[in-house]
Amino acid sequence: MAIIFQPHLAWDDVPAGTKSFVVTCYDPDAPTGSGWWHWVVVNLPADTRVLPQGFGSGLVAMPDGVLQTRTDFGKTGYDGAAPPKGETHRYIFTVHALDVERIDVDEGASGAMVGFNVHFHSLASASITAMFS
């Protein structure tokens, strides 16, 4: 079995008033009718600008208070691209700048629940889309 790590992510030009970040990876093309959450990381400190490859895997430590919440695979942590054979899917990595130091969720929170909380505290967001077949 291959070990799969999320890609290296970096950002800058953070909005004034940013107190934390949430990072997600979402596949809108999954054959579910509602997409698929591959990764959700909450409560990243405001001075974070890089998530190195392997962040949160146990090989790269996470700062205190940072959580990876439940993905649609039913567990925490990143799970890689796995579209059905012959299909190409989009994998949208998004960094959300928030106006609060933390959102009050636990590791069992779904991507949708995190998104609900992010909606009320978002200052800005930026995304990059990867394609995989």
C-alpha positions as CSV (number, residue, x, y, z in Angstrom):
1,M,0.0,0.0,0.0
2,A,1.4,3.4,-1.0
3,I,1.7,6.2,1.5
4,I,0.0,9.3,0.2
5,F,0.8,12.8,1.3
6,Q,-0.9,16.0,0.5
7,P,1.1,18.4,-1.7
8,H,3.2,21.2,-0.3
9,L,1.0,24.3,0.1
10,A,2.1,27.9,0.6
11,W,0.4,31.3,0.6
12,D,1.0,35.0,1.3
13,D,-0.9,38.3,1.1
14,V,-2.9,37.5,4.1
15,P,-5.8,39.9,4.9
16,A,-5.5,42.3,7.8
17,G,-7.3,40.9,10.9
18,T,-6.5,37.2,10.1
19,K,-6.4,35.2,13.3
20,S,-6.3,31.7,11.9
21,F,-6.6,29.5,8.8
22,V,-8.6,26.5,7.7
23,V,-7.2,24.4,4.8
24,T,-9.4,22.0,2.8
25,C,-9.2,19.6,-0.2
26,Y,-12.5,18.9,-1.9
27,D,-13.5,16.8,-5.0
28,P,-16.7,18.3,-6.5
29,D,-16.7,15.6,-9.2
30,A,-17.1,12.6,-6.9
31,P,-20.1,10.5,-7.8
32,T,-22.1,11.3,-4.6
33,G,-24.3,14.2,-5.6
34,S,-22.4,16.4,-3.0
35,G,-18.7,16.0,-3.7
36,W,-16.1,14.4,-1.4
37,W,-13.9,15.9,1.3
38,H,-10.4,14.6,1.1
39,W,-8.8,16.8,3.8
40,V,-9.8,19.3,6.4
41,V,-7.4,21.2,8.7
42,V,-8.7,23.7,11.2
43,N,-7.2,26.3,13.7
44,L,-3.9,26.9,12.0
45,P,-2.2,29.8,13.6
46,A,-2.3,33.2,11.9
47,D,1.5,33.2,11.2
48,T,1.2,29.9,9.2
49,R,2.3,30.4,5.6
50,V,3.3,26.9,4.6
51,L,2.0,23.3,5.0
52,P,4.9,21.1,3.9
53,Q,4.2,17.8,2.1
54,G,3.3,15.3,4.7
55,F,1.8,17.8,7.2
56,G,-0.3,16.1,9.7
57,S,0.8,12.6,8.6
58,G,2.8,12.0,11.8
59,L,6.0,12.7,9.9
60,V,5.5,16.4,10.0
61,A,4.3,17.8,13.4
62,M,1.2,20.0,13.7
63,P,1.2,23.0,16.1
64,D,-0.8,22.6,19.3
65,G,-4.5,23.2,18.8
66,V,-4.5,22.4,15.1
67,L,-6.9,19.6,14.2
68,Q,-7.6,17.5,11.2
69,T,-11.3,16.7,11.1
70,R,-13.2,13.8,9.6
71,T,-13.1,13.4,5.9
72,D,-15.6,11.6,3.7
73,F,-13.4,8.5,4.1
74,G,-14.6,8.4,7.7
75,K,-11.2,9.3,9.3
76,T,-9.0,12.2,9.9
77,G,-6.0,13.2,7.8
78,Y,-5.4,13.5,4.1
79,D,-6.5,10.9,1.6
80,G,-5.4,11.2,-2.0
81,A,-7.1,11.3,-5.3
82,A,-9.0,8.2,-6.4
83,P,-11.4,8.9,-9.2
84,P,-13.3,6.0,-10.8
85,K,-11.4,4.5,-13.7
86,G,-11.6,6.6,-16.9
87,E,-12.7,9.7,-15.1
88,T,-10.9,13.0,-14.4
89,H,-11.7,14.8,-11.2
90,R,-10.8,18.2,-9.8
91,Y,-9.2,18.5,-6.4
92,I,-9.7,21.9,-5.0
93,F,-7.2,23.0,-2.2
94,T,-8.5,26.1,-0.4
95,V,-7.0,28.3,2.3
96,H,-9.5,30.2,4.3
97,A,-8.4,33.2,6.4
98,L,-10.6,33.6,9.5
99,D,-11.4,36.4,11.9
100,V,-11.3,34.1,14.9
101,E,-8.4,32.2,16.5
102,R,-10.2,28.9,16.4
103,I,-13.5,27.4,15.3
104,D,-15.2,25.2,17.8
105,V,-15.3,21.8,16.2
106,D,-13.8,18.5,17.1
107,E,-12.1,15.8,15.1
108,G,-15.4,14.2,14.3
109,A,-16.7,17.3,12.5
110,S,-17.5,16.8,8.8
111,G,-16.2,19.0,6.0
112,A,-19.7,20.4,5.7
113,M,-19.8,21.3,9.4
114,V,-16.4,23.0,9.2
115,G,-17.6,24.8,6.1
116,F,-20.6,26.1,7.9
117,N,-18.4,27.5,10.7
118,V,-15.9,29.0,8.2
119,H,-18.8,30.8,6.3
120,F,-19.4,33.0,9.4
121,H,-15.8,33.9,10.0
122,S,-14.2,34.1,6.5
123,L,-12.1,37.2,5.6
124,A,-10.9,35.7,2.3
125,S,-10.0,32.5,0.6
126,A,-7.8,31.3,-2.2
127,S,-7.9,28.0,-4.1
128,I,-5.8,26.0,-6.4
129,T,-7.3,23.1,-8.5
130,A,-5.4,20.0,-9.4
131,M,-6.7,17.5,-12.0
132,F,-6.2,13.7,-11.6
133,S,-7.3,10.8,-13.8
